[in-house]
Amino acid sequence: MAEPLEALVARLVELATPEPGTTARRLPPERELGEALQMSRGALREQLAVLERLGFLHRTQGRGTSIDAPGDNFVRSWFTISRQLGYLSDDQFARSRMMLEETVAEAAAGLVTDEAVAVLRDDVDRMIAATLAGDHDAALEADVDFHSRLNAIVDDPIFRLMHEGFSHVLRETIRQRRLRAIEVEQPDERGVRRTDSVHYAVVDALAARDAEAARRAMRQHFEDWLQLEADDGAS
């Protein structure tokens, strides 16, 4: 049996008018809605307020109320609050992110264009240049851009929400990891650190449209971080 809120949404979908070219559905005025649902205005407003807080209900001045998919803020808040309450840990987020990124890299190999490969390679170039210049905020942004663009290639709405949630809740963790790598990781003869340059292996695998190599390269990227942290902890 459906939960009351889920049952309400099913009825709202039946009563709403689809907005052409979008996934949104326009709701009738509250009075009409209450009569159709046989709900008091107070009870209806209470349920609609819940949907609004969850990000599924949108009120637009002059256009009325519609129901649509939630934005990124919903999953960002859910992840952040779950972390604050101790329900989910950084290790769990990191492990789940690794699995997601591996899957995304593998899928992207079959969808990527030459233009997208060039943009991803530029992201890695920017990441390395910023790290060498000591601009760690810019290096972080290039890192975030790289993974966001990779996710956009796959263009899966569920993966996108998960990625946005992980990126938001782990942003400070990633920043601290990058700063720590500067202190403990041995650079190559050009001064480049593997935690940056390993992204090139992902790009090369994508350029070759090699899904398995892309998955392996992404796993290696995360394993390098894990090894770096293990070495740091042992020192």
N, C-alpha and C positions, 0 to 999 in steps of 0.2 A: 504493500500500500504506500502511495506517495506521501511524503511529508507535506504538511499544510502549505508551506511556502512553495514547494515544487508544484503542488496541485494548483495553487493560485497562478503561477507562471504559465502553466499549461492552458488555463482559461484565458489569461491575458493574451496569449499568442492567438487564440481563436478570435478574440474580440478586437485585436489591434489591426491597423492598416499598414501593410508593408510600404516602406519608403523606397521608391524606385532607385536602383543603382547602389543601394546600401544594404546592410544587414539589420538596420533599425526597423522597428515597428511602432507606428504612432498610436498612442492610446486615446480612447474617447475621453471626454471630460469626466471628472470625478463623479459627478452626479449620475451620469449615464452608466458609468462603470459600476457604481455601487448598486444601482437598480438591476443591472444585468447579472451581477454576481450575488445579488441578494445579501449584501453586506452593509452594515451601518457605515456611515462616512468615517467615524472615528476608527473602526476596525480596519477599514480599507487604507486609511492614511497611515496607520501603524505598520501595516504590511508593506506598503509602498516605500515607507521610510527605510525599512530593512533592506529592500532591494536597492535603494539609492545609496545606502552606506556600503553595500557590497559592490557597487559600481555598475549594476545592471540597469538602473533606471536613470534617465537623463532628462532634466528640465531645461528647456530653452525658451527664453523670453520671446514672446510673439509666435512661437511655433508649437507650444504645448509640451506634452510629456511623451517620451518614447522609451522603449526597452531595447537594449542592444548589448553586445558583448562588453565585458568590463575592460577598462584600460589597464596599463601596467601597474598603476598604484595599488590595485587590490592585492596582487600577488607579492609586491614589494612589502606592503604592510603586513601581510600574513606571515611571510618569512621572517621579517624583522621582529615582530611581536613574539613569534614562536621561539626565536632565538633568545629574546630577552627573558622569556618565561622559563628557559631551560628545557623546553620541549624538544628542540632541535639544536644540535651542537655544530660547531665549526667543522669538525671532522666529518660529520654526516653531510653537511653542505658541500664540502670539498670533494668527498667521494662521489656524491651524486652529480656534481658539476663535471667531474672527470668522465663519468659514464656518458653524460649528455654530450660533451664536446667530442668524444670519440665517435659517437653515433652521427653527430652533425658533420664531422670531417669526412666520414665514409660516404654519407649521402651526398655531400657537396661535390664529390669527385665526379658524379654522374650528371651534375647540373651546371657546373661552373663554366663560365665563358672566358675567353682569352682576356677580355677587358677586366673582368673581376679578378683574374689571376694577377694582372698588372697592378691593380689597386691594392690587393693584399700584400704583394711584394713591396709596394711603396710604404705600406703601414709598417712592415718590418724594418725597412730602411730608416723610417722616421724614429722608430723605437730605438734602434741602435745609435743613431746620430744623437738623439736626445740624451741617452744614457752616457755617451762619451762626453757630451757637453755639460753633464751634471744637472740637466734639466729633468729631474725625476718626475715631476708632474706631467710634463709633455710625454715622457716615455710611458707613463701609466696610461695616458689618454690614447696613445698609439696602440698599446696592448689591448685596451678595451675595444677600440675601433676594429682591430683585427678580428677579434672573436665575435663582435656584433655583426660585422660584414659577412663572416663565414656563416653565421646563423641565418642571415637574411637571404643567402643563396638558396638554402633549403626551403625557406619560406613556409614553415609549418607553424600554425598558430599556437599549438600546445608547447612545442619546443621554444618558441619565442617568449612565451610567458615565463617558462622555467628559466630561460637564459636571463631575462630581465630581473627576475627575482634573485637568482644566484649572483649576478653582477652587482646588484644593489647591496645585498647583505654581506658580500665578501669583498667589497671594494677596498675597505680599509685594511683588511687582511692581505689582499694582493699588494697594496701599496707598501705595507710593512715588509712583506716578503721580498719585494724588489729592492728596497733599501738595504735589507739584510744581505742580499746577494752581492751588493756592491762591496760589502765589508769582507765577506768570507769566500766568494767564488774567485777562482783563479782565471783571469782573462787570457785570451790567446795573444799571439804576437802583435796583433793590431789593437789590442785593448778591448776586444769584443768578448762579452760573456755568453756562455752557452745558453743561459736562460733566455737570452734574446735571440741568438742566432738559430736556435732549434726551430723557430717558427719558419725558417726558410725550407726546412725539410717538409713541412706541411704544404707549403706553397708549391714546391717541386712535385710532390705527389699529386696535387690537384692539377697542375699543368699537364702531367702525364695521364690524367684521368684514371689514376690507379687508386681505387677505393680502399683496398687493403693496406697499401702503403700509407695512405692518408690517415687511416685509423692508427697504424703503428706509430707514425710520426707524432700524432697527437698524444698517444699514450706515453711516448718517450718524453714529450714536453712535461707532462705531469710527474712522471717518474723522476725526472731530473730535479724537480722541486722537492719531491719527497726525500731524495737522496741528499740534497743540499741541507734540508732541515735535520736529517739524521746525523750528518757529519757535524753540523753546527751544535747539535745537542750533545754529541760525544766529546766535543772539544772543551 
